[in-house]
Amino acid sequence: MASALDGIIVLDLSRVLAGPVCTQILGDLGAKVIKIERPGSGDDTRHWGPPFLKGENGEDTDESAYYLSCNRNKHSVTIDIKHPEGQKLIRELMAKADIVIENFKVGGLEKYGLAYEQIKDDFPELIYCSISGFGQNGPLAKEPGYDFLAQALGGLMASTGEPDGAPMKAGVALSDVMTGLYAAIGILSALHARTQTGKGQHVDLALLDVTLAGMSNLAQYYLTSGKVPPRVGNAHASIVPYQTFETADGYIVIAVGNNSQFERLCTALEKPDLAADERFHRNAARVENRDVLAELLQAELKKRNTQSWIDICHAQDIPAAPVNTMDQVFEMDQIKDRQMKISMQNQTIETEIDLVGSPLKFSETPVSYSKAPPGLGEDTDLILKDILKLPEADIIELKTKKIV
C-alpha cells in the first residue's frame, strides 16, 4: 500500500530535536529523508546519554535513546559542509530534493552559500524550512535558541509547577517537539501550495513563537483579562475539579468538565450535598472556591486505592486516570492495541530494537516503518551512488579528502 509522501525527497540539515521530529514524521509518511551529519561526530544527540544502545560486546554505541527517539526512516550521509566540495554536494542534493529543513543559527548557512536567499533562484520549486530559536527577524534573531530558553521566555515555565514552588519546565523538550509538529504542518501546506502554483517557499519557524502559540488558553486568559494566569500546579486555571488527588496508594487525575460530571462525582464520593452547595454548584463558583473544594474531595479520595476509584469513576462516566510511570504506560492494553510500541531491525547491532510508534493512523495511506535510526554515515555510499549518480572513483576520492 502506498504511503502519503511516496516520491518526496527531504534533505535534512537539522539536528538535535525540533528538526528531527519533523523529518521523522515526514519519513513515517513515506518521504525519503536524507540526513546530513558531520563526519566523525554526527548529530549532537547521538552522544546525549546514557542510556545508549548496547553493541555486541555490551559497549555503548553512538546511538543514544535521545537520538533513537526521532531519527527512524532516515538515511545518514556524512558530508563536511565547511568544505567547498561538501557545499557542492549539498547543492547537488538540493537539486534532487523537494524539501530542505535546517536549524542553523540565523545567518549560519550564508558563509556556505546555502541560505535560502542564496539558493532560491536556482531551485525555485524547493520548499525550504528554517527552524531557529527566535525566527529570521527581530532583535533576538541571531541569538542561539534552545528549548529551555523558549519555555522560559514564552511563559510555559512560569505557568508550570506548584503555586508556591519555583517555575518548572515541562518533563520533555516540549517547545522543540511542538516546533517539529508545526514545521511538518507548514511544510505539508507549502507542498500543497506548490501543486497549485509550481513555486516553493521559505517556511520560518521559531521555538519562541511556537511556545507562545502552545500557551493557548493561558495566553488568551491574559489577553482577555489583563491578568497573569495563576500557576496552579496539577490543577486547571479555569476548570475545577480538574487536577491530581492523592489516593491510599498513589495518585489519580480527575477531570470534571461540566456540572453533571461534578454531580456524578459527588454521588460517587457519597457526598451529594456538595453538588447543591452554592459554593460549588457551578464551575465559576468552584474556581472561586477551589481550595476549599479540593480539601473536601481529597479527604474522601484518600480513603481508597487508585484502582478502586478508577473503577468507580468509570462506572459513573467520570473522566479519571491513574498517573502512570513509563513502564505502566507500555503495559496498557490501549497502547498495545494502538501499536504505539514498535520493533525495527537496527543495522548497527544487527538486532531488533523497540521504538515509540507514530500516532498517525490512516485508512488508505498508512505510515511505514522502513528503516531504523541509522548508524553514522551508514548510507553515504548509497545516496551518492543512487541519488547523485557519482562513480565509485569519485566517492573514494571524497573519502580520501575526508569530505564524506
C-alpha positions as CSV (number, residue, x, y, z in Angstrom):
1,M,0.0,0.0,0.0
2,A,1.4,3.4,-1.0
3,S,2.4,6.0,1.6
4,A,1.2,9.6,1.6
5,L,4.5,11.1,0.7
6,D,5.9,8.5,-1.7
7,G,8.3,10.1,-4.2
8,I,9.1,13.1,-2.0
9,I,12.7,13.7,-1.1
10,V,13.7,15.6,2.1
11,L,17.2,16.9,2.6
12,D,17.6,17.2,6.4
13,L,20.3,19.6,7.6
14,S,18.8,19.7,11.1
15,R,20.0,18.1,14.3
16,V,19.0,17.7,18.0
17,L,15.2,17.6,18.3
18,A,12.8,20.0,16.6
19,G,14.1,19.4,13.1
20,P,14.5,15.6,13.5
21,V,11.0,15.3,15.0
22,C,9.6,17.0,11.8
23,T,11.7,14.9,9.4
24,Q,10.8,11.6,11.2
25,I,7.1,12.5,10.7
26,L,7.8,13.1,7.0
27,G,9.8,9.8,6.8
28,D,6.9,7.9,8.5
29,L,4.6,9.3,5.9
30,G,6.8,7.8,3.1
31,A,9.2,10.6,2.2
32,K,12.9,9.7,1.5
33,V,14.8,11.6,4.2
34,I,18.5,12.2,3.7
35,K,20.0,13.2,7.0
36,I,23.3,15.1,6.6
37,E,25.7,14.7,9.5
38,R,29.1,15.9,10.5
39,P,31.8,13.3,9.6
40,G,33.2,11.8,12.8
41,S,30.7,13.1,15.3
42,G,27.3,13.4,13.6
43,D,24.1,14.7,15.3
44,D,24.8,16.1,18.8
45,T,22.1,13.8,20.3
46,R,24.0,10.7,19.3
47,H,26.1,11.4,22.4
48,W,23.4,12.6,24.7
49,G,23.3,9.8,27.2
50,P,23.3,7.4,28.9
51,P,21.3,5.4,28.1
52,F,22.9,4.2,24.8
53,L,22.1,1.3,22.5
54,K,24.4,-1.5,23.5
55,G,26.7,-3.1,21.0
56,E,27.7,-6.8,20.6
57,N,30.2,-6.7,23.5
58,G,27.9,-4.7,25.7
59,E,29.7,-1.4,24.8
60,D,27.9,1.8,24.2
61,T,27.2,2.6,20.5
62,D,26.9,6.2,19.1
63,E,23.1,5.8,19.2
64,S,21.6,7.3,22.4
65,A,18.0,6.9,23.5
66,Y,17.6,10.6,22.7
67,Y,18.9,10.1,19.1
68,L,16.8,6.9,18.6
69,S,13.6,8.7,19.6
70,C,13.5,10.9,16.5
71,N,15.6,9.5,13.7
72,R,13.9,6.5,12.1
73,N,13.1,6.3,8.4
74,K,16.2,8.3,7.5
75,H,19.4,7.8,5.5
76,S,22.5,9.0,7.3
77,V,25.0,10.7,5.0
78,T,28.2,12.3,6.3
79,I,29.3,15.5,4.5
80,D,31.7,18.2,5.6
81,I,29.6,21.2,4.9
82,K,32.5,23.5,5.7
83,H,34.5,22.3,2.7
84,P,33.6,23.8,-0.8
85,E,33.3,20.3,-2.3
86,G,30.9,19.4,0.6
87,Q,28.8,22.5,-0.2
88,K,28.8,21.5,-3.8
89,L,27.4,18.1,-2.8
90,I,24.7,19.7,-0.7
91,R,23.6,21.9,-3.6
92,E,23.5,18.8,-5.9
93,L,21.3,17.1,-3.3
94,M,19.1,20.3,-3.2
95,A,18.6,19.9,-6.9
96,K,17.1,16.5,-6.3
97,A,15.1,17.4,-3.2
98,D,11.5,18.7,-2.7
99,I,12.1,19.9,0.8
100,V,15.1,21.2,2.8
101,I,15.0,21.6,6.5
102,E,17.7,23.3,8.6
103,N,18.2,24.6,12.1
104,F,21.5,26.5,11.9
105,K,21.7,29.9,13.7
106,V,20.2,32.7,11.7
107,G,22.8,33.5,9.0
108,G,24.8,30.4,9.8
109,L,24.4,28.9,6.3
110,E,25.3,32.1,4.5
111,K,29.0,31.5,4.7
112,Y,28.5,28.2,2.9
113,G,26.3,29.7,0.2
114,L,23.4,27.6,1.3
115,A,21.0,30.1,2.9
116,Y,17.5,30.4,1.4
117,E,18.1,33.8,-0.3
118,Q,21.3,32.3,-1.9
119,I,19.7,29.2,-3.4
120,K,16.0,30.1,-4.1
121,D,16.6,31.3,-7.6
122,D,18.5,28.2,-8.5
123,F,15.8,25.9,-7.0
124,P,12.5,27.8,-7.4
125,E,10.4,24.8,-6.6
126,L,12.2,23.9,-3.3
127,I,10.4,24.2,0.0
128,Y,13.0,25.4,2.5
129,C,12.2,25.2,6.2
130,S,14.3,27.1,8.8
131,I,13.9,26.4,12.5
132,S,15.6,28.7,15.0
133,G,15.1,30.0,18.5
134,F,13.6,33.3,17.6
135,G,12.9,33.3,13.8
136,Q,14.6,35.1,10.9
137,N,13.8,38.6,12.1
138,G,13.6,40.6,15.3
139,P,16.1,41.8,17.9
140,L,16.8,38.2,19.1
141,A,17.0,36.6,15.7
142,K,20.7,35.9,15.7
143,E,20.8,34.6,19.3
144,P,21.2,30.8,19.9
145,G,17.9,29.2,20.7
146,Y,17.2,26.2,22.9
147,D,14.0,24.6,24.2
148,F,14.8,25.6,27.8
149,L,15.1,29.2,26.8
150,A,11.9,29.1,24.8
151,Q,10.0,27.6,27.7
152,A,11.3,30.3,30.0
153,L,10.7,33.2,27.6
154,G,7.4,32.0,26.2
155,G,5.5,31.7,29.5
156,L,5.5,27.9,29.8
157,M,7.8,27.7,32.8
158,A,6.0,30.5,34.7
159,S,2.7,28.6,34.2
160,T,4.1,25.2,35.3
161,G,4.8,24.0,38.8
162,E,3.1,24.2,42.2
163,P,1.6,27.6,43.2
164,D,4.2,28.2,46.0
165,G,7.1,26.5,44.2
166,A,9.6,27.5,41.6
167,P,8.8,27.8,37.9
168,M,9.2,24.4,36.3
169,K,10.0,23.3,32.7
170,A,8.0,20.5,31.1
171,G,9.4,17.0,31.6
172,V,10.2,16.7,27.9
173,A,11.5,19.4,25.5
174,L,8.0,20.4,24.7
175,S,8.9,23.6,22.7
176,D,11.1,21.5,20.4
177,V,8.5,18.8,19.9
178,M,5.8,21.3,19.2
179,T,8.0,23.2,16.8
180,G,8.7,19.9,14.9
181,L,4.9,19.4,14.6
182,Y,4.3,22.9,13.4
183,A,7.2,22.5,10.9
184,A,5.6,19.4,9.5
185,I,2.3,21.2,9.1
186,G,4.0,24.2,7.4
187,I,6.0,22.0,5.0
188,L,2.9,20.0,4.0
189,S,0.9,23.2,3.5
190,A,3.7,24.6,1.3
191,L,3.9,21.3,-0.6
192,H,0.2,21.5,-1.3
193,A,0.5,25.2,-2.4
194,R,3.3,24.1,-4.8
195,T,0.9,21.8,-6.6
196,Q,-1.2,24.9,-7.4
197,T,1.5,27.5,-8.1
198,G,4.6,25.4,-9.1
199,K,6.6,27.5,-6.6
200,G,8.4,26.6,-3.4
201,Q,8.8,29.0,-0.5
202,H,10.5,29.6,2.8
203,V,8.9,28.3,6.0
204,D,10.2,30.2,9.1
205,L,9.6,28.5,12.5
206,A,10.7,29.9,15.9
207,L,10.8,28.0,19.1
208,L,9.6,31.1,21.0
209,D,6.6,31.7,18.6
210,V,5.5,28.1,18.9
211,T,5.8,28.1,22.7
212,L,3.6,31.2,22.9
213,A,1.1,29.6,20.4
214,G,1.1,26.5,22.6
215,M,0.2,28.5,25.7
216,S,-3.3,28.6,24.1
217,N,-6.0,29.4,26.7
218,L,-3.5,30.7,29.2
219,A,-2.2,33.2,26.8
220,Q,-5.7,34.2,26.0
221,Y,-6.5,34.4,29.7
222,Y,-4.1,37.2,29.9
223,L,-5.2,38.9,26.7
224,T,-8.9,38.8,27.8
225,S,-8.5,39.7,31.5
226,G,-5.2,41.7,31.6
227,K,-4.2,39.4,34.5
228,V,-1.4,36.9,34.6
229,P,-2.9,33.4,34.9
230,P,-2.0,31.9,38.3
231,R,0.3,28.9,38.5
232,V,-2.0,26.1,39.8
233,G,0.3,23.0,39.7
234,N,-1.6,19.9,38.6
235,A,-4.9,21.8,38.7
236,H,-6.5,23.9,35.9
237,A,-6.7,27.7,35.8
238,S,-10.3,27.7,34.6
239,I,-11.9,24.4,35.5
240,V,-12.5,22.8,38.9
241,P,-12.1,20.0,39.9
242,Y,-9.5,19.2,37.2
243,Q,-6.4,18.0,39.0
244,T,-4.5,15.3,40.7
245,F,-5.5,13.9,44.1
246,E,-3.7,11.6,46.4
247,T,-5.3,8.2,47.0
248,A,-4.5,5.5,49.6
249,D,-1.7,4.1,47.4
250,G,-0.8,6.7,44.8
251,Y,-2.3,9.5,42.7
252,I,-5.4,9.9,40.4
253,V,-6.3,12.5,37.9
254,I,-10.0,13.6,38.0
255,A,-11.0,15.8,35.1
256,V,-14.5,17.2,35.6
257,G,-15.5,19.3,32.7
258,N,-19.1,20.2,33.4
259,N,-21.7,20.4,36.2
260,S,-23.3,17.0,35.5
261,Q,-20.0,15.3,35.8
262,F,-19.4,17.1,39.1
263,E,-22.8,15.9,40.4
264,R,-21.9,12.3,39.5
265,L,-18.5,12.7,41.2
266,C,-20.3,13.9,44.4
267,T,-22.6,10.9,44.3
268,A,-19.6,8.5,43.7
269,L,-17.9,10.1,46.8
270,E,-21.2,9.7,48.8
271,K,-21.2,13.5,49.2
272,P,-24.3,14.6,47.2
273,D,-24.7,17.7,49.3
274,L,-21.5,19.2,47.7
275,A,-23.3,19.4,44.3
276,A,-26.0,21.5,45.9
277,D,-23.7,23.8,47.8
278,E,-23.8,27.3,46.4
279,R,-20.0,27.5,46.6
280,F,-19.7,24.6,44.2
281,H,-22.9,24.2,42.2
282,R,-21.4,25.9,39.0
283,N,-17.9,25.9,37.6
284,A,-17.3,29.6,38.1
285,A,-18.1,29.2,41.8
286,R,-15.9,26.1,42.1
287,V,-13.0,28.1,40.6
288,E,-13.5,30.8,43.2
289,N,-13.6,28.2,46.0
290,R,-11.1,25.7,44.6
291,D,-9.0,25.4,47.7
292,V,-12.0,24.6,50.0
293,L,-13.4,22.1,47.5
294,A,-10.1,20.4,46.8
295,E,-9.6,19.8,50.5
296,L,-13.1,18.2,50.9
297,L,-12.6,16.0,47.9
298,Q,-9.1,15.0,49.0
299,A,-10.3,13.8,52.3
300,E,-12.6,11.3,50.6
301,L,-10.2,10.2,47.9
302,K,-7.5,9.3,50.4
303,K,-9.8,6.5,51.7
304,R,-9.5,4.1,48.8
305,N,-6.7,3.0,46.5
306,T,-6.3,4.3,43.0
307,Q,-7.7,1.4,41.0
308,S,-10.8,1.3,43.2
309,W,-11.5,5.0,42.4
310,I,-10.8,4.4,38.7
311,D,-13.4,1.6,38.6
312,I,-15.9,3.8,40.5
313,C,-15.3,6.8,38.2
314,H,-15.5,4.8,35.0
315,A,-18.8,3.2,36.2
316,Q,-20.2,6.7,36.7
317,D,-18.8,8.1,33.5
318,I,-16.4,10.5,35.3
319,P,-13.2,11.2,33.4
320,A,-10.4,9.8,35.6
321,A,-6.9,8.2,35.1
322,P,-4.0,6.9,37.2
323,V,-0.7,8.8,37.0
324,N,1.3,6.2,35.1
325,T,5.1,5.8,35.0
326,M,6.6,4.8,31.6
327,D,6.7,1.1,32.4
328,Q,3.0,1.2,33.3
329,V,2.3,3.1,30.0
330,F,3.7,0.4,27.8
331,E,1.8,-2.3,29.7
332,M,-1.5,-0.7,28.9
333,D,-3.7,-2.8,26.5
334,Q,-4.8,0.5,24.9
335,I,-1.2,1.3,23.9
336,K,-0.6,-2.2,22.7
337,D,-3.8,-2.2,20.6
338,R,-2.8,1.1,19.1
339,Q,0.6,-0.3,18.2
340,M,2.4,2.6,19.9
341,K,5.4,0.4,20.6
342,I,7.1,-1.0,17.5
343,S,10.3,-3.0,16.8
344,M,12.7,-2.3,14.0
345,Q,15.9,-4.0,12.8
346,N,18.9,-1.9,13.7
347,Q,21.9,-2.2,11.4
348,T,24.5,-1.1,14.0
349,I,23.9,-4.0,16.3
350,E,22.0,-6.2,13.8
351,T,19.1,-6.9,16.0
352,E,15.6,-5.5,16.7
353,I,15.1,-2.5,18.9
354,D,11.9,-1.1,20.4
355,L,10.8,2.4,19.5
356,V,7.7,4.6,20.0
357,G,5.3,4.3,17.1
358,S,3.6,7.0,15.1
359,P,0.3,8.3,16.4
360,L,-0.9,8.9,12.8
361,K,-3.4,6.2,11.7
362,F,-4.6,6.3,8.1
363,S,-7.1,4.1,6.4
364,E,-5.6,4.3,2.9
365,T,-2.0,5.5,3.1
366,P,-0.7,4.1,6.4
367,V,2.6,5.2,7.9
368,S,5.5,2.9,7.2
369,Y,8.5,1.8,9.3
370,S,11.1,1.0,6.7
371,K,14.4,1.9,8.4
372,A,15.6,2.0,12.0
373,P,17.5,5.1,13.1
374,P,20.8,4.8,11.1
375,G,24.3,4.5,12.2
376,L,26.5,7.5,11.5
377,G,27.1,7.7,7.7
378,E,25.8,4.2,7.0
379,D,24.0,5.4,3.8
380,T,26.6,7.7,2.4
381,D,27.7,5.5,-0.5
382,L,24.1,4.5,-1.3
383,I,22.9,8.1,-1.6
384,L,25.9,9.3,-3.5
385,K,25.5,6.5,-6.0
386,D,21.7,6.3,-6.3
387,I,20.7,9.9,-6.0
388,L,23.7,11.8,-7.3
389,K,24.9,9.0,-9.6
390,L,28.6,9.5,-8.6
391,P,31.1,7.0,-9.9
392,E,32.8,4.8,-7.3
393,A,36.2,6.5,-8.1
394,D,34.7,9.9,-7.2
395,I,33.3,8.6,-3.9
396,I,36.7,7.1,-3.0
397,E,38.3,10.5,-3.7
398,L,35.8,12.3,-1.5
399,K,36.5,9.9,1.3
400,T,40.2,10.3,0.9
401,K,39.8,14.1,1.2
402,K,37.6,13.4,4.3
403,I,34.7,15.4,2.7
404,V,32.4,12.5,3.2
